[in-house]
Each structure stands twice: as structure tokens, then as C-alpha cells.
Amino acid sequence: MSEPEKGEVVVRRIVLVVEDEFFIAMELESVLTRGGFEVLGPASSVGQAFELLRSQRPDAAVLDVTLNGENITPVAVLLKTWGVPFVLASASDPAELARHDVLANVPNLGKPTDMKRLVEVVRSL
């Protein structure tokens, strides 16, 4: 990422992070911030994710699939409706993901997540 020239306005892409495991959420936030993104969240529940989405529309999102027993599907449906691309960072079984149309063909980086690859994938969204 090159340095902006004097007087140049830098617009950072906003990435929603939804992850219920505290330390993973903090690592995602840190890595994405260092990668040049502005992080919205992290949210640890579907309800928190919707609260954040009421305040700001992200440019992309990183989603865990299962949040303390809740499924991320309602958030994914809204993001898809808005045309916001997203990637999964989840230990969920591929067969489980395939049962949800909105998640079926979404890239899943798995857990543990390769953070360098995560930044590359989010940049490509």
C-alpha cells in the first residue's frame, strides 16, 4: 500500500467483523486495521451485527457462522441484498454451509484463519 500524497484524501474500505470468540475477534480487527481497512465492530451476535448495520453500510464483511448458538444467515441475507460481499472465517462443516443457500458458495477461510490470506481475500472482494 503506497503512502498518500500530501493533500490526497484516503478512503479506507469499511469491513464488518462478526465473531463471537473474543481473542479471534480482536486479532481480526487488528490484522484488518493494519491491512488498511476500517473495521466496523467486531460484533459478537446477530443482534449486535444488525445494530452496526443500522449505523453504517460496510464495503465488505468477515463472518463467523455460529455465534453462541445463533446462525449468521440473517446477516448474510441482508449483506447479499445490499450487494455487500463477504467471506466466512468459520470452523463449520462444508455440508452445514451448503444447507444455507446464502452461504453455500461463499469462500470459507476456516479456523484457524490464515490472517495474511484473509487480508488478501478481503482486498479482492
Backbone as JSON Lines, residues from 0, in Angstrom:
{"i":0,"aa":"M","n":[0.85,-1.17,0.0],"ca":[0.0,0.0,0.0],"c":[0.89,1.23,0.0]}
{"i":1,"aa":"S","n":[0.77,2.07,-0.99],"ca":[1.63,3.25,-1.08],"c":[1.1,4.36,-0.18]}
{"i":2,"aa":"E","n":[2.01,5.24,0.22],"ca":[1.66,6.37,1.06],"c":[0.9,7.4,0.24]}
{"i":3,"aa":"P","n":[-0.14,8.03,0.84],"ca":[-0.86,9.06,0.09],"c":[-0.01,10.31,-0.08]}
{"i":4,"aa":"E","n":[-0.23,11.0,-1.18],"ca":[0.48,12.25,-1.42],"c":[-0.15,13.33,-0.55]}
{"i":5,"aa":"K","n":[0.61,14.39,-0.29],"ca":[0.12,15.48,0.54],"c":[-1.18,16.04,-0.05]}
{"i":6,"aa":"G","n":[-2.19,16.18,0.8],"ca":[-3.47,16.71,0.37],"c":[-4.41,15.68,-0.22]}
{"i":7,"aa":"E","n":[-3.91,14.46,-0.45],"ca":[-4.74,13.4,-1.03],"c":[-5.64,12.81,0.06]}
{"i":8,"aa":"V","n":[-6.9,12.64,-0.24],"ca":[-7.84,12.05,0.7],"c":[-7.78,10.53,0.55]}
{"i":9,"aa":"V","n":[-7.59,9.85,1.68],"ca":[-7.53,8.4,1.67],"c":[-8.88,7.87,2.17]}
{"i":10,"aa":"V","n":[-9.53,7.07,1.35],"ca":[-10.78,6.46,1.73],"c":[-10.5,5.0,2.06]}
{"i":11,"aa":"R","n":[-10.7,4.66,3.32],"ca":[-10.47,3.28,3.75],"c":[-11.76,2.49,3.61]}
{"i":12,"aa":"R","n":[-11.65,1.31,3.05],"ca":[-12.82,0.43,2.93],"c":[-13.24,-0.03,4.32]}
{"i":13,"aa":"I","n":[-14.54,-0.08,4.54],"ca":[-15.1,-0.48,5.83],"c":[-15.45,-1.96,5.77]}
{"i":14,"aa":"V","n":[-14.95,-2.72,6.76],"ca":[-15.19,-4.16,6.82],"c":[-15.9,-4.51,8.13]}
{"i":15,"aa":"L","n":[-17.08,-5.08,8.02],"ca":[-17.81,-5.57,9.19],"c":[-17.17,-6.88,9.64]}
{"i":16,"aa":"V","n":[-16.91,-7.0,10.93],"ca":[-16.4,-8.25,11.51],"c":[-17.44,-8.77,12.49]}
{"i":17,"aa":"V","n":[-17.87,-10.03,12.27],"ca":[-18.81,-10.68,13.18],"c":[-18.16,-11.98,13.65]}
{"i":18,"aa":"E","n":[-17.81,-12.01,14.93],"ca":[-17.08,-13.14,15.52],"c":[-17.35,-13.14,17.02]}
{"i":19,"aa":"D","n":[-17.77,-14.3,17.56],"ca":[-18.11,-14.35,18.98],"c":[-16.96,-14.74,19.89]}
{"i":20,"aa":"E","n":[-15.87,-15.23,19.35],"ca":[-14.71,-15.57,20.19],"c":[-13.83,-14.32,20.32]}
{"i":21,"aa":"F","n":[-13.75,-13.8,21.55],"ca":[-13.14,-12.5,21.81],"c":[-11.75,-12.36,21.21]}
{"i":22,"aa":"F","n":[-10.85,-13.29,21.49],"ca":[-9.47,-13.14,21.03],"c":[-9.36,-13.22,19.51]}
{"i":23,"aa":"I","n":[-10.17,-14.06,18.89],"ca":[-10.18,-14.13,17.43],"c":[-10.71,-12.82,16.86]}
{"i":24,"aa":"A","n":[-11.77,-12.28,17.47],"ca":[-12.34,-11.0,17.01],"c":[-11.3,-9.89,17.09]}
{"i":25,"aa":"M","n":[-10.54,-9.85,18.19],"ca":[-9.52,-8.81,18.35],"c":[-8.41,-8.97,17.32]}
{"i":26,"aa":"E","n":[-8.03,-10.23,17.03],"ca":[-7.0,-10.48,16.03],"c":[-7.48,-10.07,14.64]}
{"i":27,"aa":"L","n":[-8.72,-10.4,14.31],"ca":[-9.28,-10.0,13.02],"c":[-9.28,-8.48,12.89]}
{"i":28,"aa":"E","n":[-9.73,-7.8,13.94],"ca":[-9.76,-6.34,13.92],"c":[-8.36,-5.76,13.72]}
{"i":29,"aa":"S","n":[-7.39,-6.28,14.45],"ca":[-6.01,-5.78,14.36],"c":[-5.41,-6.01,12.98]}
{"i":30,"aa":"V","n":[-5.57,-7.21,12.46],"ca":[-4.99,-7.56,11.16],"c":[-5.63,-6.74,10.03]}
{"i":31,"aa":"L","n":[-6.94,-6.59,10.08],"ca":[-7.61,-5.81,9.04],"c":[-7.25,-4.33,9.13]}
{"i":32,"aa":"T","n":[-7.13,-3.8,10.33],"ca":[-6.72,-2.4,10.51],"c":[-5.32,-2.19,9.96]}
{"i":33,"aa":"R","n":[-4.4,-3.09,10.3],"ca":[-3.03,-3.0,9.77],"c":[-3.02,-3.16,8.25]}
{"i":34,"aa":"G","n":[-4.0,-3.89,7.72],"ca":[-4.11,-4.09,6.28],"c":[-4.71,-2.9,5.54]}
{"i":35,"aa":"G","n":[-5.06,-1.85,6.3],"ca":[-5.56,-0.63,5.67],"c":[-7.07,-0.47,5.65]}
{"i":36,"aa":"F","n":[-7.77,-1.33,6.37],"ca":[-9.23,-1.27,6.41],"c":[-9.7,-0.57,7.68]}
{"i":37,"aa":"E","n":[-10.91,-0.02,7.62],"ca":[-11.59,0.47,8.81],"c":[-12.53,-0.65,9.23]}
{"i":38,"aa":"V","n":[-12.48,-1.05,10.5],"ca":[-13.29,-2.17,10.97],"c":[-14.56,-1.66,11.63]}
{"i":39,"aa":"L","n":[-15.68,-2.21,11.22],"ca":[-16.97,-1.97,11.84],"c":[-17.22,-3.15,12.76]}
{"i":40,"aa":"G","n":[-17.24,-2.89,14.07],"ca":[-17.36,-3.98,15.04],"c":[-16.07,-4.14,15.79]}
{"i":41,"aa":"P","n":[-15.8,-5.33,16.22],"ca":[-16.48,-6.58,15.92],"c":[-17.8,-6.74,16.69]}
{"i":42,"aa":"A","n":[-18.72,-7.46,16.07],"ca":[-19.99,-7.82,16.69],"c":[-19.88,-9.28,17.12]}
{"i":43,"aa":"S","n":[-20.43,-9.59,18.29],"ca":[-20.34,-10.97,18.78],"c":[-21.68,-11.71,18.7]}
{"i":44,"aa":"S","n":[-22.7,-11.07,18.13],"ca":[-24.01,-11.71,17.98],"c":[-24.7,-11.16,16.74]}
{"i":45,"aa":"V","n":[-25.73,-11.85,16.33],"ca":[-26.52,-11.4,15.19],"c":[-27.15,-10.04,15.51]}
{"i":46,"aa":"G","n":[-27.66,-9.89,16.74],"ca":[-28.27,-8.63,17.15],"c":[-27.29,-7.47,17.08]}
{"i":47,"aa":"Q","n":[-26.07,-7.68,17.59],"ca":[-25.05,-6.63,17.52],"c":[-24.7,-6.3,16.07]}
{"i":48,"aa":"A","n":[-24.63,-7.32,15.23],"ca":[-24.32,-7.09,13.82],"c":[-25.39,-6.21,13.18]}
{"i":49,"aa":"F","n":[-26.66,-6.5,13.47],"ca":[-27.73,-5.67,12.91],"c":[-27.67,-4.24,13.44]}
{"i":50,"aa":"E","n":[-27.32,-4.07,14.72],"ca":[-27.16,-2.71,15.27],"c":[-26.1,-1.94,14.5]}
{"i":51,"aa":"L","n":[-24.97,-2.58,14.25],"ca":[-23.9,-1.93,13.5],"c":[-24.34,-1.61,12.08]}
{"i":52,"aa":"L","n":[-25.07,-2.53,11.47],"ca":[-25.51,-2.33,10.09],"c":[-26.56,-1.22,9.98]}
{"i":53,"aa":"R","n":[-27.28,-0.95,11.08],"ca":[-28.22,0.18,11.08],"c":[-27.47,1.5,11.07]}
{"i":54,"aa":"S","n":[-26.25,1.5,11.61],"ca":[-25.48,2.74,11.7],"c":[-24.61,3.0,10.47]}
{"i":55,"aa":"Q","n":[-24.18,1.94,9.8],"ca":[-23.25,2.13,8.69],"c":[-23.27,0.91,7.77]}
{"i":56,"aa":"R","n":[-23.19,1.16,6.47],"ca":[-23.13,0.07,5.5],"c":[-21.67,-0.2,5.17]}
{"i":57,"aa":"P","n":[-21.2,-1.43,5.4],"ca":[-19.81,-1.75,5.11],"c":[-19.58,-2.0,3.62]}
{"i":58,"aa":"D","n":[-18.3,-2.03,3.26],"ca":[-17.92,-2.36,1.89],"c":[-17.71,-3.86,1.71]}
{"i":59,"aa":"A","n":[-17.47,-4.55,2.83],"ca":[-17.24,-6.0,2.83],"c":[-17.45,-6.49,4.26]}
{"i":60,"aa":"A","n":[-17.44,-7.82,4.43],"ca":[-17.62,-8.38,5.77],"c":[-16.87,-9.69,5.92]}
{"i":61,"aa":"V","n":[-16.47,-9.96,7.17],"ca":[-15.88,-11.23,7.57],"c":[-16.81,-11.8,8.63]}
{"i":62,"aa":"L","n":[-17.36,-12.99,8.36],"ca":[-18.39,-13.55,9.23],"c":[-18.01,-14.92,9.76]}
{"i":63,"aa":"D","n":[-18.23,-15.12,11.06],"ca":[-18.24,-16.46,11.63],"c":[-19.66,-16.97,11.4]}
{"i":64,"aa":"V","n":[-19.86,-18.26,11.33],"ca":[-21.18,-18.79,11.01],"c":[-22.03,-19.02,12.25]}
{"i":65,"aa":"T","n":[-21.43,-19.57,13.31],"ca":[-22.17,-19.87,14.52],"c":[-21.7,-18.95,15.64]}
{"i":66,"aa":"L","n":[-22.65,-18.2,16.19],"ca":[-22.36,-17.22,17.23],"c":[-23.15,-17.58,18.48]}
{"i":67,"aa":"N","n":[-22.5,-18.27,19.42],"ca":[-23.19,-18.68,20.65],"c":[-24.54,-19.32,20.36]}
{"i":68,"aa":"G","n":[-24.57,-20.23,19.41],"ca":[-25.79,-20.94,19.06],"c":[-26.65,-20.27,17.99]}
{"i":69,"aa":"E","n":[-26.37,-19.01,17.68],"ca":[-27.1,-18.31,16.61],"c":[-26.4,-18.57,15.28]}
{"i":70,"aa":"N","n":[-27.18,-18.59,14.2],"ca":[-26.6,-18.73,12.87],"c":[-26.54,-17.37,12.2]}
{"i":71,"aa":"I","n":[-25.47,-17.11,11.47],"ca":[-25.21,-15.82,10.83],"c":[-26.1,-15.57,9.61]}
{"i":72,"aa":"T","n":[-26.88,-16.56,9.2],"ca":[-27.65,-16.47,7.96],"c":[-28.46,-15.17,7.8]}
{"i":73,"aa":"P","n":[-29.19,-14.68,8.82],"ca":[-29.95,-13.43,8.61],"c":[-29.06,-12.24,8.24]}
{"i":74,"aa":"V","n":[-27.88,-12.18,8.81],"ca":[-26.94,-11.1,8.48],"c":[-26.44,-11.28,7.05]}
{"i":75,"aa":"A","n":[-26.12,-12.52,6.69],"ca":[-25.63,-12.8,5.33],"c":[-26.69,-12.45,4.29]}
{"i":76,"aa":"V","n":[-27.96,-12.74,4.59],"ca":[-29.04,-12.41,3.65],"c":[-29.11,-10.9,3.44]}
{"i":77,"aa":"L","n":[-29.03,-10.12,4.53],"ca":[-29.07,-8.66,4.39],"c":[-27.88,-8.15,3.58]}
{"i":78,"aa":"L","n":[-26.68,-8.66,3.89],"ca":[-25.5,-8.22,3.14],"c":[-25.65,-8.53,1.66]}
{"i":79,"aa":"K","n":[-26.14,-9.73,1.36],"ca":[-26.32,-10.11,-0.04],"c":[-27.35,-9.2,-0.72]}
{"i":80,"aa":"T","n":[-28.44,-8.9,-0.02],"ca":[-29.47,-8.0,-0.55],"c":[-28.87,-6.63,-0.87]}
{"i":81,"aa":"W","n":[-27.99,-6.16,-0.02],"ca":[-27.34,-4.86,-0.21],"c":[-26.21,-4.92,-1.24]}
{"i":82,"aa":"G","n":[-25.81,-6.12,-1.65],"ca":[-24.7,-6.24,-2.59],"c":[-23.34,-6.1,-1.92]}
{"i":83,"aa":"V","n":[-23.29,-6.38,-0.61],"ca":[-22.04,-6.29,0.14],"c":[-21.37,-7.67,0.13]}
{"i":84,"aa":"P","n":[-20.18,-7.8,-0.45],"ca":[-19.51,-9.1,-0.48],"c":[-19.0,-9.49,0.91]}
{"i":85,"aa":"F","n":[-18.96,-10.79,1.15],"ca":[-18.47,-11.26,2.45],"c":[-17.74,-12.58,2.29]}
{"i":86,"aa":"V","n":[-16.93,-12.87,3.29],"ca":[-16.16,-14.1,3.36],"c":[-16.42,-14.7,4.74]}
{"i":87,"aa":"L","n":[-16.33,-16.02,4.83],"ca":[-16.52,-16.7,6.11],"c":[-15.17,-17.03,6.73]}
{"i":88,"aa":"A","n":[-15.12,-16.96,8.04],"ca":[-13.96,-17.42,8.81],"c":[-14.55,-18.33,9.88]}
{"i":89,"aa":"S","n":[-14.8,-19.58,9.5],"ca":[-15.59,-20.47,10.33],"c":[-15.05,-21.89,10.32]}
{"i":90,"aa":"A","n":[-15.26,-22.58,11.43],"ca":[-14.9,-23.99,11.51],"c":[-16.07,-24.87,11.09]}
{"i":91,"aa":"S","n":[-17.15,-24.27,10.62],"ca":[-18.34,-25.03,10.23],"c":[-18.04,-26.01,9.11]}
{"i":92,"aa":"D","n":[-18.7,-27.14,9.18],"ca":[-18.56,-28.19,8.19],"c":[-19.12,-27.72,6.84]}
{"i":93,"aa":"P","n":[-18.43,-28.0,5.74],"ca":[-18.92,-27.59,4.42],"c":[-20.35,-28.07,4.12]}
{"i":94,"aa":"A","n":[-20.71,-29.26,4.61],"ca":[-22.07,-29.76,4.39],"c":[-23.09,-28.89,5.11]}
{"i":95,"aa":"E","n":[-22.73,-28.4,6.29],"ca":[-23.61,-27.49,7.03],"c":[-23.79,-26.18,6.26]}
{"i":96,"aa":"L","n":[-22.7,-25.65,5.74],"ca":[-22.77,-24.4,4.98],"c":[-23.62,-24.56,3.73]}
{"i":97,"aa":"A","n":[-23.52,-25.71,3.08],"ca":[-24.25,-25.96,1.84],"c":[-25.76,-25.98,2.06]}
{"i":98,"aa":"R","n":[-26.2,-26.22,3.29],"ca":[-27.65,-26.24,3.58],"c":[-28.26,-24.85,3.59]}
{"i":99,"aa":"H","n":[-27.42,-23.83,3.63],"ca":[-27.9,-22.45,3.65],"c":[-27.52,-21.81,2.31]}
{"i":100,"aa":"D","n":[-28.51,-21.57,1.46],"ca":[-28.24,-21.05,0.11],"c":[-27.32,-19.84,0.13]}
{"i":101,"aa":"V","n":[-27.54,-18.93,1.07],"ca":[-26.77,-17.68,1.1],"c":[-25.3,-17.91,1.46]}
{"i":102,"aa":"L","n":[-25.0,-19.06,2.07],"ca":[-23.62,-19.37,2.48],"c":[-22.94,-20.4,1.58]}
{"i":103,"aa":"A","n":[-23.72,-21.06,0.75],"ca":[-23.24,-22.23,0.01],"c":[-22.0,-21.98,-0.84]}
{"i":104,"aa":"N","n":[-21.91,-20.88,-1.53],"ca":[-20.78,-20.65,-2.43],"c":[-19.87,-19.52,-1.98]}
{"i":105,"aa":"V","n":[-19.92,-19.22,-0.7],"ca":[-19.1,-18.15,-0.14],"c":[-17.76,-18.74,0.29]}
{"i":106,"aa":"P","n":[-16.64,-18.08,-0.02],"ca":[-15.34,-18.58,0.43],"c":[-15.3,-18.7,1.95]}
{"i":107,"aa":"N","n":[-14.81,-19.84,2.44],"ca":[-14.64,-20.06,3.88],"c":[-13.16,-20.27,4.14]}
{"i":108,"aa":"L","n":[-12.57,-19.33,4.87],"ca":[-11.14,-19.41,5.17],"c":[-10.85,-20.34,6.33]}
{"i":109,"aa":"G","n":[-11.89,-20.83,7.0],"ca":[-11.72,-21.79,8.07],"c":[-11.15,-21.18,9.34]}
{"i":110,"aa":"K","n":[-10.97,-22.06,10.32],"ca":[-10.33,-21.69,11.58],"c":[-9.37,-22.81,11.93]}
{"i":111,"aa":"P","n":[-8.18,-22.53,12.35],"ca":[-7.63,-21.18,12.47],"c":[-7.48,-20.54,11.09]}
{"i":112,"aa":"T","n":[-7.63,-19.23,11.07],"ca":[-7.61,-18.48,9.82],"c":[-6.21,-17.97,9.51]}
{"i":113,"aa":"D","n":[-5.78,-18.17,8.29],"ca":[-4.51,-17.6,7.82],"c":[-4.76,-16.11,7.6]}
{"i":114,"aa":"M","n":[-4.23,-15.28,8.51],"ca":[-4.55,-13.85,8.51],"c":[-4.02,-13.12,7.28]}
{"i":115,"aa":"K","n":[-2.88,-13.54,6.77],"ca":[-2.35,-12.9,5.56],"c":[-3.3,-13.16,4.39]}
{"i":116,"aa":"R","n":[-3.76,-14.39,4.29],"ca":[-4.71,-14.75,3.23],"c":[-6.02,-14.0,3.41]}
{"i":117,"aa":"L","n":[-6.47,-13.85,4.66],"ca":[-7.7,-13.12,4.93],"c":[-7.64,-11.71,4.36]}
{"i":118,"aa":"V","n":[-6.56,-11.0,4.63],"ca":[-6.41,-9.63,4.12],"c":[-6.43,-9.64,2.59]}
{"i":119,"aa":"E","n":[-5.74,-10.59,1.98],"ca":[-5.72,-10.68,0.51],"c":[-7.12,-10.93,-0.04]}
{"i":120,"aa":"V","n":[-7.86,-11.83,0.59],"ca":[-9.21,-12.15,0.12],"c":[-10.14,-10.95,0.3]}
{"i":121,"aa":"V","n":[-10.07,-10.28,1.44],"ca":[-10.93,-9.11,1.67],"c":[-10.59,-8.01,0.67]}
{"i":122,"aa":"R","n":[-9.32,-7.84,0.36],"ca":[-8.94,-6.84,-0.66],"c":[-9.55,-7.18,-2.01]}
{"i":123,"aa":"S","n":[-9.7,-8.46,-2.3],"ca":[-10.21,-8.87,-3.61],"c":[-11.74,-8.8,-3.71]}
{"i":124,"aa":"L","n":[-12.42,-8.62,-2.59],"ca":[-13.89,-8.58,-2.61],"c":[-14.4,-7.31,-3.25]}
